[in-house]
Amino acid sequence: MPHLSVEMLAADATAPITSAGHAQLGIAVLAGIAVIVLLITKFKLHAFLSLIIGSLVLGAVAGAPLDKAIASFSTGLGTTVAGTGVLIALGAVLGKLLADSGGADQIVDTILAKAGPRAMPWAIVLIAGIVGLPIFFEVGIVLLIPVVLLVAKRGNFSLMRIGIPALAGLSVMHGLIPPHPGPLAAIDAVKANLGVTLALGVVVAIPTAIVAGPLFSRYAARWVDIAPPERMIPQRTSDDLEKRPGFGITVATVLLPVVMMLAKALVDVVVDDPTHTLQRVFDVVGSPLIALLTAVVVGMFTLGRAAGFTRGRIASTVESSLGPIAGVLLIVGAGGGFKQTLVDSGVGQMILDVSKNWNISALLLAWLIAVAIRLATGSATVATISAAGLVAPLAAEMSTTHAALLVLAIGAGSLFFSHVNDAGFWMVKEYFGMNVGQTLKTWSLMETVISVVGIAGVLLLSLVV
């Protein structure tokens, strides 16, 4: 076998590093994923380290020379961090500015002031959707939990009636909408169009959040009728600020990158000429890097300066936003390395060969694979990245819209039934003061509703676009 350099692997992502048959490759995939699951769940090893070891086990069982497996992993890690790492960092900066300036509290307070008791669950899911756009799921929970607890206490609501819509809005954004890490990594893996994925993601996300949020919360509140735990009501960020940014400018800042990316997708459809000046301009303006960078720079003024922050305070806010995402970046990067090892071992082509005679939609297959990895590992991000690597070859013959739907199918699958091996499960349990059984009946079922309604929406869209 000729020597394959890292550069050659990067140039030809489908170049197999082993001549193993389908059976051996299938065993290699199961062994690699089993090692990752065992290390994360049984030995409590960090997902970053687990993914590295799992990638090497995958390559070894597939019969690839160790140096080739290492080269594949390194290439995948590098390209994934280069493609999505900067975007994740920019999203974190924007989210931190939104939180520290009191902009998030301003959105919350303004909407809640205009919402009556009957509209409150709908107002909460709207807040979670807006705030959740640029913010990681865990950060969104920390931001919104005080609001959920206060609204439930003051309005004499069941905690689940208010809490489930907030969790649904955040979770849907996390699984389906870029610039969250999972969707970004999947877009990169299957070479989908980000603007089209974003547009279709919004179409799927809205009904999904409604069904899993305000509608499902009616039943969750009957099954688990609990009061807000007093010990978990903390002080809000903006309570210590003399002023904070206005509602309109805050929402505009949050939505700015979304509008820029959607504008690019619209111009691509209307103009459809890569040499046209307008399309070339919007290819730059609507690129994720420029869109998020623009929003961050604008946010320094519309959020930071509006809250009375000095240049030093803004600089420290930006700096403090980057530390907490180091783990996320490493996991996403290692997931990209695992994905590239899958691809270079020929696993993706194997799935393409094996499934071509199956009477099953490629979108449903991608969802099922993501569901299986999610149930096993507990991580939505790991499930998304791994599933995207496995089904990437299926996107080669797909249209732009169907490649985007493939990303959304994977994202929906990655949210299926969060249980005891998911850190989010324990966060929700502790913040809401529930026991394990109550958390399963509310949070876990809500995640399953999101996953099932999400894939149903994706399959319906695939019939019309």
Legacy VTK file of the C-alpha trace (Angstrom):
# vtk DataFile Version 3.0
C-alpha trace
ASCII
DATASET POLYDATA
POINTS 465 float
0.000 0.000 0.000
1.459 3.393 -0.971
2.319 5.819 1.784
-0.452 8.349 2.503
0.636 11.679 3.907
-1.557 13.900 6.051
-1.842 16.281 3.119
-3.046 13.498 0.818
-5.592 12.388 3.378
-6.886 15.929 3.707
-7.119 16.255 -0.065
-8.908 12.904 -0.489
-11.080 12.341 2.556
-12.490 9.137 1.094
-9.088 7.455 0.562
-9.269 4.179 2.521
-6.411 3.494 4.925
-7.335 -0.188 5.070
-8.565 -2.835 2.671
-10.692 -4.550 5.310
-13.992 -6.137 4.294
-17.428 -4.980 5.391
-17.616 -7.443 8.298
-14.278 -6.333 9.719
-15.173 -2.663 9.288
-18.505 -3.238 11.003
-16.742 -4.877 13.944
-14.246 -1.976 13.991
-17.047 0.598 14.220
-18.755 -1.299 17.043
-15.431 -1.708 18.861
-14.528 1.986 18.499
-17.935 3.216 19.674
-18.051 0.626 22.478
-14.670 1.815 23.775
-15.845 5.454 23.710
-19.082 4.557 25.522
-17.287 2.426 28.125
-14.629 5.048 28.846
-17.191 7.880 29.169
-19.806 5.993 31.188
-17.920 3.363 33.195
-14.543 4.994 33.759
-15.774 8.621 33.665
-12.974 9.577 31.274
-13.305 12.942 29.552
-14.967 12.677 26.126
-11.889 14.258 24.476
-9.591 11.459 25.672
-12.249 8.808 25.048
-12.639 9.890 21.426
-8.879 9.758 20.830
-8.610 6.231 22.232
-11.775 5.110 20.430
-10.399 6.417 17.119
-7.160 4.461 17.549
-9.086 1.299 18.480
-11.283 1.756 15.405
-8.236 2.063 13.141
-6.464 -0.888 14.752
-9.452 -3.264 14.536
-10.052 -2.167 10.929
-6.490 -3.276 10.175
-5.061 0.160 9.438
-1.381 0.837 10.234
-1.210 2.866 13.457
0.627 5.770 11.807
-2.150 6.041 9.190
-4.851 6.019 11.881
-2.984 8.736 13.800
-2.624 10.794 10.607
-6.351 10.462 9.892
-7.287 11.487 13.421
-4.930 14.475 13.379
-6.237 15.620 9.996
-9.836 15.378 11.138
-9.152 17.195 14.385
-7.320 20.011 12.592
-9.893 20.549 9.856
-12.806 20.424 12.311
-11.283 22.960 14.687
-10.303 25.157 11.741
-13.809 24.939 10.309
-15.912 25.233 13.457
-13.622 26.191 16.339
-13.461 29.892 15.492
-17.247 30.004 15.067
-17.817 28.331 18.434
-15.449 30.851 20.047
-17.217 33.816 18.421
-20.595 32.442 19.516
-19.288 32.136 23.064
-18.084 35.754 23.057
-21.450 37.011 21.789
-23.271 34.917 24.388
-21.082 36.248 27.211
-21.655 39.852 26.114
-25.388 39.179 26.023
-25.356 37.703 29.531
-22.985 40.097 31.318
-24.469 43.282 29.845
-27.934 42.386 31.063
-29.166 42.079 27.485
-30.553 38.602 28.148
-32.394 39.876 31.235
-33.769 42.773 29.198
-35.253 40.377 26.631
-36.729 38.277 29.424
-38.206 41.166 31.399
-39.713 42.885 28.350
-41.477 39.791 27.050
-42.682 38.704 30.486
-44.097 42.190 31.167
-46.344 41.835 28.134
-47.405 38.212 28.669
-50.464 37.218 30.674
-50.755 33.984 32.695
-52.157 31.925 29.791
-49.481 33.161 27.406
-46.618 32.643 29.850
-45.429 29.198 28.589
-45.435 30.580 25.041
-43.505 33.662 26.144
-40.948 31.447 27.896
-40.319 29.273 24.833
-39.917 32.444 22.746
-37.393 33.834 25.239
-35.467 30.556 25.280
-35.402 30.469 21.485
-34.038 34.004 21.163
-31.554 33.755 24.031
-30.549 30.237 22.958
-29.476 31.281 19.455
-25.932 32.420 20.325
-25.582 30.656 23.699
-24.538 27.112 24.586
-27.233 24.956 26.161
-25.557 24.791 29.578
-25.057 28.576 29.662
-28.677 29.082 28.615
-29.865 26.937 31.523
-27.809 28.957 33.989
-29.194 32.194 32.516
-32.849 31.189 32.362
-33.284 29.062 35.500
-33.606 32.140 37.793
-36.308 33.523 35.466
-38.166 30.206 35.332
-38.105 29.821 39.122
-39.215 33.425 39.749
-42.055 33.292 37.196
-43.294 29.972 38.584
-43.197 31.302 42.143
-44.790 34.714 41.489
-47.426 33.394 39.096
-48.191 30.329 41.224
-47.454 28.052 38.239
-46.379 24.442 38.347
-42.621 24.536 37.791
-42.940 22.147 34.825
-45.472 24.414 33.083
-42.794 27.111 32.865
-39.604 25.040 32.997
-40.328 22.635 30.127
-40.886 25.418 27.525
-37.593 27.034 28.566
-35.705 23.732 28.272
-37.409 22.913 24.960
-36.478 26.247 23.391
-32.844 25.889 24.469
-32.567 22.229 23.465
-34.073 22.716 19.998
-31.611 25.530 19.290
-28.743 23.364 20.571
-29.577 20.408 18.351
-30.805 21.998 15.134
-29.563 25.545 14.674
-26.016 26.708 13.834
-23.794 28.248 15.232
-24.169 25.571 17.920
-21.249 23.080 17.864
-23.191 19.970 16.839
-24.960 21.399 13.778
-21.774 23.232 12.702
-19.727 20.033 12.878
-22.379 18.072 10.976
-22.589 20.749 8.274
-18.817 20.542 7.886
-18.844 16.714 7.779
-21.539 16.317 5.114
-20.535 19.475 3.207
-23.992 21.017 3.582
-24.830 24.651 2.861
-24.948 26.535 6.165
-27.504 29.136 5.080
-29.910 26.540 3.695
-29.454 24.385 6.821
-30.159 27.410 9.009
-33.299 28.331 7.053
-34.701 24.784 7.049
-33.612 24.372 10.666
-35.767 27.330 11.688
-38.725 25.811 9.799
-38.311 22.527 11.704
-37.379 24.138 15.033
-40.462 26.341 15.480
-43.168 23.621 15.480
-40.835 21.259 17.340
-40.301 23.781 20.148
-44.052 24.468 20.326
-45.003 20.777 20.621
-42.209 19.888 23.070
-42.572 23.147 25.028
-45.965 24.767 25.751
-48.020 21.747 24.585
-46.049 18.951 26.256
-45.644 21.016 29.443
-49.390 20.643 30.125
-48.926 16.907 30.595
-45.548 17.206 32.329
-47.124 19.555 34.909
-49.778 16.913 35.702
-47.238 14.103 36.052
-44.771 16.102 38.142
-46.413 18.931 40.086
-43.625 20.549 42.101
-42.921 24.017 43.460
-39.715 25.968 42.670
-36.914 25.080 45.127
-36.120 28.229 47.114
-32.419 27.374 47.430
-31.981 27.521 43.640
-33.195 31.115 43.103
-29.938 33.074 42.606
-29.321 36.749 41.966
-29.470 37.838 38.338
-26.482 39.298 36.492
-28.095 42.616 35.674
-29.252 43.350 39.222
-25.834 44.899 39.899
-25.807 47.057 36.744
-26.786 50.735 36.705
-28.110 50.426 33.143
-28.501 47.818 30.439
-29.118 47.754 26.663
-32.608 48.264 25.233
-34.831 45.414 24.102
-34.891 46.272 20.385
-31.139 46.722 19.962
-30.428 43.552 21.980
-32.720 41.391 19.826
-31.299 42.993 16.672
-27.747 42.154 17.798
-28.632 38.529 18.556
-30.426 38.089 15.226
-27.807 39.946 13.137
-25.660 36.889 12.251
-28.776 34.838 11.505
-30.104 37.517 9.133
-26.717 37.808 7.399
-26.441 34.046 6.855
-30.051 33.740 5.691
-29.527 36.665 3.286
-26.636 34.777 1.696
-28.816 31.668 1.301
-31.569 33.757 -0.308
-29.167 35.430 -2.755
-27.712 32.016 -3.641
-31.207 30.813 -4.595
-32.340 33.964 -6.443
-29.124 34.838 -8.295
-27.588 31.351 -8.646
-24.505 32.655 -10.444
-21.181 32.340 -8.555
-19.597 34.987 -10.803
-22.306 37.591 -10.175
-21.086 40.551 -8.095
-24.078 40.457 -5.729
-23.604 36.772 -4.976
-19.870 37.207 -4.461
-20.532 40.056 -1.994
-23.036 37.993 -0.025
-20.739 34.972 -0.080
-18.472 37.115 2.089
-21.113 39.002 4.093
-23.103 35.853 4.842
-20.195 33.553 5.645
-20.488 32.298 9.254
-17.127 33.772 10.214
-17.955 37.288 8.991
-21.552 37.137 10.267
-20.543 36.140 13.797
-17.507 38.426 13.862
-19.716 41.346 12.816
-22.228 40.519 15.544
-19.466 40.353 18.168
-17.985 43.719 17.143
-21.443 45.310 16.998
-22.316 43.686 20.339
-19.333 45.339 22.023
-21.076 48.662 21.381
-24.800 47.787 21.431
-24.467 45.529 24.495
-21.191 46.288 26.259
-21.035 50.059 25.896
-24.817 50.347 26.379
-24.392 48.695 29.777
-21.708 51.247 30.686
-18.789 48.841 30.268
-15.360 50.372 29.862
-13.000 49.072 27.203
-11.207 47.131 29.918
-14.453 45.543 31.125
-15.383 44.537 27.565
-11.922 43.040 27.066
-12.209 41.019 30.286
-15.701 39.835 29.292
-14.355 38.594 25.958
-11.416 36.910 27.659
-13.562 35.196 30.284
-15.884 33.812 27.587
-13.163 31.716 25.983
-11.971 29.626 28.943
-15.196 27.647 29.530
-15.416 26.535 25.886
-11.986 24.862 25.829
-13.566 21.511 26.673
-16.231 21.931 23.999
-13.629 22.787 21.370
-11.517 19.761 22.281
-14.512 17.403 22.187
-15.676 18.788 18.841
-12.133 18.551 17.468
-11.660 14.977 18.709
-15.079 14.122 17.315
-13.869 15.417 13.971
-10.804 13.204 14.303
-13.019 10.188 15.021
-15.187 11.100 12.032
-12.154 11.321 9.729
-10.879 7.942 10.975
-14.297 6.483 10.143
-14.192 8.003 6.663
-10.592 7.088 5.884
-11.125 3.522 7.083
-13.847 3.163 4.463
-16.659 2.870 7.015
-18.783 5.537 5.365
-18.509 3.773 2.000
-19.371 0.491 3.722
-22.589 2.007 5.103
-23.364 3.355 1.637
-22.832 -0.076 0.096
-24.754 -1.991 2.757
-27.711 0.385 2.972
-28.257 0.998 -0.746
-30.596 -1.992 -0.991
-32.431 -1.171 2.230
-35.954 0.143 1.941
-35.238 3.001 4.341
-34.797 6.720 3.863
-31.235 8.004 4.217
-32.635 10.698 6.530
-34.261 8.102 8.784
-31.079 5.994 8.754
-29.027 9.024 9.852
-31.536 9.735 12.640
-31.426 6.138 13.889
-27.613 6.107 13.963
-27.553 9.390 15.925
-30.195 8.019 18.332
-28.120 4.898 19.003
-24.942 6.886 19.725
-26.842 9.418 21.856
-28.377 6.660 23.991
-24.982 5.037 24.390
-22.762 8.058 25.081
-25.204 10.596 26.516
-23.596 13.391 24.499
-25.588 15.155 21.783
-22.404 16.628 20.320
-20.582 13.269 20.185
-23.680 11.656 18.643
-23.943 14.374 16.006
-20.288 14.309 14.995
-20.023 10.500 14.948
-23.267 10.006 13.024
-22.301 12.715 10.525
-19.015 10.929 9.861
-20.806 7.635 9.296
-23.448 8.930 6.882
-21.390 11.618 5.101
-21.093 9.540 1.875
-24.897 9.447 1.650
-24.836 13.222 1.052
-22.628 12.963 -2.040
-25.576 12.438 -4.402
-28.016 14.624 -2.479
-29.326 18.038 -3.497
-28.379 21.084 -1.422
-31.688 21.013 0.455
-31.547 17.291 1.204
-27.959 17.538 2.452
-29.205 20.238 4.838
-32.077 17.963 5.906
-29.526 15.197 6.566
-27.810 17.507 9.068
-31.162 18.239 10.739
-32.043 14.529 10.887
-28.750 13.861 12.663
-29.357 16.804 15.010
-32.845 15.549 15.877
-31.500 12.060 16.589
-28.772 13.442 18.826
-31.389 14.779 21.279
-33.282 11.502 21.801
-34.071 10.476 25.415
-31.450 12.117 27.609
-30.880 9.866 30.624
-28.391 9.219 33.426
-25.267 9.243 31.216
-25.968 12.831 30.084
-24.623 15.783 32.071
-27.688 17.824 31.038
-29.932 15.288 32.799
-28.237 15.956 36.142
-28.182 19.728 35.608
-31.948 19.802 35.098
-32.554 17.417 38.002
-30.591 19.539 40.470
-31.795 22.957 39.304
-35.449 21.903 39.457
-35.092 19.886 42.654
-36.470 16.661 41.135
-35.644 13.017 41.764
-34.439 10.686 38.989
-37.928 9.330 38.235
-39.418 12.819 37.920
-36.561 13.923 35.667
-37.136 10.915 33.385
-40.880 11.676 33.146
-40.306 15.319 32.251
-36.891 16.236 30.830
-36.119 12.854 29.234
-39.549 12.576 27.637
-39.347 16.186 26.429
-36.047 15.423 24.676
-37.660 12.392 23.039
-40.595 14.510 21.844
-38.138 16.994 20.324
-36.292 14.178 18.547
-39.407 12.483 17.153
-41.200 15.682 16.111
-37.915 16.934 14.629
-37.401 13.898 12.380
-41.093 13.968 11.411
-40.661 17.585 10.311
-37.504 16.721 8.392
-39.200 13.824 6.565
-42.214 16.005 5.691
-39.945 18.752 4.368
-38.055 16.194 2.262
-41.270 15.558 0.344
-41.705 19.197 -0.701
-38.170 20.647 -1.109
LINES 1 466
465 0 1 2 3 4 5 6 7 8 9 10 11 12 13 14 15 16 17 18 19 20 21 22 23 24 25 26 27 28 29 30 31 32 33 34 35 36 37 38 39 40 41 42 43 44 45 46 47 48 49 50 51 52 53 54 55 56 57 58 59 60 61 62 63 64 65 66 67 68 69 70 71 72 73 74 75 76 77 78 79 80 81 82 83 84 85 86 87 88 89 90 91 92 93 94 95 96 97 98 99 100 101 102 103 104 105 106 107 108 109 110 111 112 113 114 115 116 117 118 119 120 121 122 123 124 125 126 127 128 129 130 131 132 133 134 135 136 137 138 139 140 141 142 143 144 145 146 147 148 149 150 151 152 153 154 155 156 157 158 159 160 161 162 163 164 165 166 167 168 169 170 171 172 173 174 175 176 177 178 179 180 181 182 183 184 185 186 187 188 189 190 191 192 193 194 195 196 197 198 199 200 201 202 203 204 205 206 207 208 209 210 211 212 213 214 215 216 217 218 219 220 221 222 223 224 225 226 227 228 229 230 231 232 233 234 235 236 237 238 239 240 241 242 243 244 245 246 247 248 249 250 251 252 253 254 255 256 257 258 259 260 261 262 263 264 265 266 267 268 269 270 271 272 273 274 275 276 277 278 279 280 281 282 283 284 285 286 287 288 289 290 291 292 293 294 295 296 297 298 299 300 301 302 303 304 305 306 307 308 309 310 311 312 313 314 315 316 317 318 319 320 321 322 323 324 325 326 327 328 329 330 331 332 333 334 335 336 337 338 339 340 341 342 343 344 345 346 347 348 349 350 351 352 353 354 355 356 357 358 359 360 361 362 363 364 365 366 367 368 369 370 371 372 373 374 375 376 377 378 379 380 381 382 383 384 385 386 387 388 389 390 391 392 393 394 395 396 397 398 399 400 401 402 403 404 405 406 407 408 409 410 411 412 413 414 415 416 417 418 419 420 421 422 423 424 425 426 427 428 429 430 431 432 433 434 435 436 437 438 439 440 441 442 443 444 445 446 447 448 449 450 451 452 453 454 455 456 457 458 459 460 461 462 463 464
